């Protein structure tokens, strides 16, 4: 659901405690389970806490904007780090609970102000802010992400020497062996209790799978395909087409490409980074699997080269249209292209 559609849908909804399943469909971020999952993601939450609270010299006396503040956890971190004023904004009805949470923890209206609505429509109590904090990332970094809203806040409110938390992101791609799961999720449709369901197989292939992949499944070196500097990137640059080269680390089969991202708080005196890759500790973002129609065969040091394009969907800009073109160089040379919808 797009931010505009979600705001329209959330108007007139009952308080969170009285919401039904139909109401939660209109305002998915009011559901406690989503926030529980994010808060229990220690890599995510502790990275933000460390980046903010280990750098109090950056926050002392400053005005901070928390974009998509949810339950208010980042706003409270910023206030504890010494911020003069923290402004949290969110369009979801979870903000009603955030208001209770921040007051229950002793933060006054002079310390944390919470505003409900879209950034474009809400009037902030200040003309500019010194720091923008936001947990805007989605699956494959950009699916259902709020980065475009963060960029709007940056351009409208951030002072010229202001800071963004986080300020850098990198998307990675690798090749993986995943025969068992591909058999279960994709090839299953070839024979469903004796019936041919193969028409669904093509649809299933187009839908990337978000799941945790074991490091032992990775059969190539990773390739950093897109670096994003949040301080300078434009909304238009969030649509991109980039080349990649993946060098095989062993003789094996390739059933899919794997995507993930790393995040950096590089403006800190004590920089903080975290990865959502298969080599790192679990995060709720997991990894994104892009299955190929055919199975590729690679030998050690073979190179899979190609290009990946990613753009917001024209009908819903929080969804993604992704295309991967690939070519295996080596004894088992093969070319292919697949279009995915997230």
N, C-alpha and C positions, 0 to 999 in steps of 0.2 A: 504494500500500500504506500503510495507516495505521501510525502509530508503534507501536501495540500489536501489530499483526499482524507488523510488521517485526521487533520485538524477539523475538517468539515464533519467527519464521522463522530468525532469525540464531543462535539458541541451538544449539550443537553444530556449527556450520559449521567447516570446516577453516581453517587460516591462509590469508591472502590469496594467497600464492604458490601454494597448492595448490587454489584454488577453481576450479570448473568453471562453464560457462554456467548450469547449473541453480542453483548456489550464488549466482551473481551476480544471478539473478532474485529470489532471496529477500533479498539484501542489495545492492541496486543501488548504494548509496553506497560499497561497497568497491571498485568498479571504478575503476581509475586514470584512465580517460578522463574521467570526470565531474570529478574533481579537477583534472586537467590543464586542462580547458576553463575552470574557474573561476579557477585560478591565472593562466592566460594572459590572462584578462579584465583588462586593465590599469586600466580605469575602476573596476571593482569593487575590485581588490586595492590599487591605489595610493590610492584614496579612504580605505579603512580604514587603510592605513599612515600617510597624512598626518594623518588625524583623531586617531590614537593618538600617533604619534611627534612630531608638532608641538605636542603639548600635554602634555609630560612632567610639568608641575606638577600635573596632574590625576591622574596615575598613580603618582607617587613615593610609595612606602611603602604603597600601597593593595592590597587584596585584590580580585582580578578573577575573575569567572566567565565562561568562554567556552562558550556554549550551542551545541551542534552543532559541535564544534571541528574536525572533519574531519582534515586533515593537520597541524593545529597552527599554521598561519601567523599567525593573529590572536593566539594565545597567546604566540608568540615576539615579535610586535610589542609586546604589552603588557609583557612582561618586560623587553625592551630599553628601554622608555619609563620603567622604574623601579619597576614594580609589585613589592611585597614577595612576593606569592604569586599565581600564576595557576592556576586550576582549570579544566581543559578536560574537557568531558563529551560523549560521543557513543555512540550505540548500535551503530554500524556497526563491522565488523571492520577498517575502515581505521585505527582507533585503534591497532592493533598496529604499523602503519607510522609513525603519528604519534609513538609512543613512541620508535622508533628515530631519527626525524628530529630531535626536540627534544634527545635525548641526543647525537646526532652533532654538533649545533651548540652543545654546551657548556652547555646548561641542565640544572641538577641537579634532583633531586626536591624540594629545598627551594624552588626557584624556580617550577617548573611541575609540577603533578600532573595526570595524565590518568586519567579514570575511564570505564569502559565500562558502559553501561546507560541506562535511562530516568531522567530527572530525578526522577520521582516515587519511584523505587525505590532510587536511589543515595544513600548517606549521605555528605554532604560533610564534609571535615575541619574545617570552620568553621561557626559558627552564622549568620553574615551576611557579605555581600560589599559592597564600596563601589561597584563598577562591574560592569555586565553588558555584554559584547560578544557580538554574534551576527550572522552573515550568514544571516538567516532568510527572506529574500524568495524568492518563486517567480514564475512567469509571472503577468502581471496582478497582481502583488504577492502575492496570497493563494493561488494554486494551489500545492498541495504545500508551503505555507510552514510554518515552525516558530514562527510568531508566538504561537500559543496556549501553546507550551512556554516561550517567553520571558516571557510574562505570568505563567505559573505561577512561574517563577524569580524574577521581580520581586516578586510578592506574598509569596513564601516566604522569600527570602534578602536582597533589596536593602534597605539601610539607608534611613531616611526621606529623607535628603538625598543618596542615591546617584544615580549617573548611568547612562544607557543609551546605548550606541553601536551603531547610530544611535538617534535619539530621535523623529524625525518622518518621515512618508511621505505622499505625495499621489498619488491615482490620477487620470489624465486621460483624456478621451474626445474624439475628433474624427471627422469624416466624411472618407472617402477615395474617390477614383476608382480602380478596380482591375479594369477590364473584362477585360484579357488573362488575368490570373491567375484571376479568377472563372470565365472560360470554360474554363480548363484544369482547375481543381479541382472546380468545381460542375457547370457545364453539360455537361461531358464525359459525364456519366452519362445524358444524354438519348438518345445514340446511340453505343453501343459496338460497333463493327464491324457496324453494321446492326441491333443488338438494343437493345431498350428496357430500360435499367437505371435508369429514373427513380426507382424505389423507394429506391435508395441515395442519390439526390440529397438527399432530405429528411434522411437521417442525416448526410450530409456537411455540410449547412448547419448542423446543430446542434453540430458540432465546431469550435470556434474554431481558427484557424490561427496558430501562433507563427512569425513570420518577420520579416525586416527590410523595412521599407517606406520607399521614398524620399520625401523631404520634398515633392517636386513632386507626389506623389499626393494630398496633403492638400488638401481643398477647403473647409475651414472653420477658424475660429479654434478653438483647443483650449478645453475646459471642464474646470476642476478639479472633479471630482464627489465626491471623498471625501478629507478630511484626517484623518490618524490621528496622535494624540499617544501615543507608545508608553509614556510615563510614566503616563498616566491612563486609556487605553482599556481597556475590559473585553472579555472573551471574547465576551460576548453582542453587543457592538457591532460585531463583525467580520461579522455579518449585517446588511445595510442595504438600504434602498430610497431612492434619491435622484433629484431632478429634474435635468435638464440642458437647456441651450439652446446650439445650435451655429449660429453665423452664417456663412453661405456667403461665401467670399472671392472667388468668381468664378462665372461661368456654367459649369455642368458637370453631370456625372452622379455619383450616389453609389451605390456598389456595396456598401459596408460601413462599419461603425464601427471605429475603431482605438483600442485602449487601451494605456496605458503608465503608468509611475510614476516619481516623483522621490523621492530619499532625502536626508535632511538630518541632519548631526551638529551640531546647533545649540548644544549645551551647551559647545562648545569656545571657548577664547580666540580661536582661528583657525577659524571655522566652515568645514566642508567639505560640499559638496553634489554630487550627480550626478544625471543624468537618463538614463532608458532610452528617451526619445522619439525620433522620426524626425529631429529637428533636432540630435540629439546624437551623439557618437562611439559606435561599436558597443559593445554589451554582450551577454553570452550570454543575457540575458533577452529581447533583441530587442523586438518589439511583438506585441500580440495582435489578430488581425483577426476581426471578427464580421460575416460576410456576411449581407445581407438577402435575403429571397426575391425581391423585386422590385428593379428599378433605379429610383432616385429621381432626379428632375430638379430642379435648383436654379438660381436666378439669383443674381447677386451681391446680398448683403444679405438674401436669404431666410433664414428661421430654421427650423431643425429642432429641435423641442422634444420632450421625452419624459421618461421615467424609467427608471432602471436599478436592478434589484434583484440582489443577490449574497448567497449563503448557502452554508455548507458543505453538501455532500451528506449526506443522512441515513444512507447506508450506508457512506460513507467520508469522514470529515470533512476530509481533505486535498484532496478533489475539490471542485469548485464547481458550483452551479446558478446560472445567470445568465439574467435575463430583461430584454430591452430593448423598451420600448414607444416608438414614435416617431410624430411627425406633422410633415409639411412644411407650413409656412405660406407661401402665395404662389400664383402662377398655376396651378402644378401641384400642388395640394393632395392629400395622400395620407396615410393612417394605416396603421400596421402594428405587429405584435408578433412577437417571436421568442424562443424558449427555447433556451438553449445549455447544453451539458454539457462541463465541462473535467475 
